[in-house]
Amino acid sequence: MEHLPLPKPPKSCVFRLVPNSHLHVSKANNASEVYDLEGAYWEFEIELTNVLEADALALDAFLAKCRGSVGKFLCFDYRLITRAHINFSFIPFMVNELLF
């Protein structure tokens, strides 16, 4: 599995686990029932600033190659890194498997 090719750490990074559950409300008596199905997936948002055009195109091509929500890739969890202490030689290799 390939790593997400980020040219530098993102300005902001948010990870969310999205459950595969659905709420059904009856029109007859307004009762609600929750269907909790298997197949939760990860969503994430990143914000990159001052990225070179070549790096942006490489990232765009990588995401296009993932074929939408069926692609898988590895990504560093940048939430654990504080801006004041960024030293990439000492960052532990923490990887999340994300479904994009």
Buried (B, 14 or more C-beta within 10 A) or exposed (E): EEEBEBBEBBEEBEBEEEEEEEEEEEEEEEEEEEEEEEEEEBEBEBEBEEBEEEBEEBBEEBBEEBEEEEBEBEBBEBBEBEEEEEEEEEBEEEBBEBBB
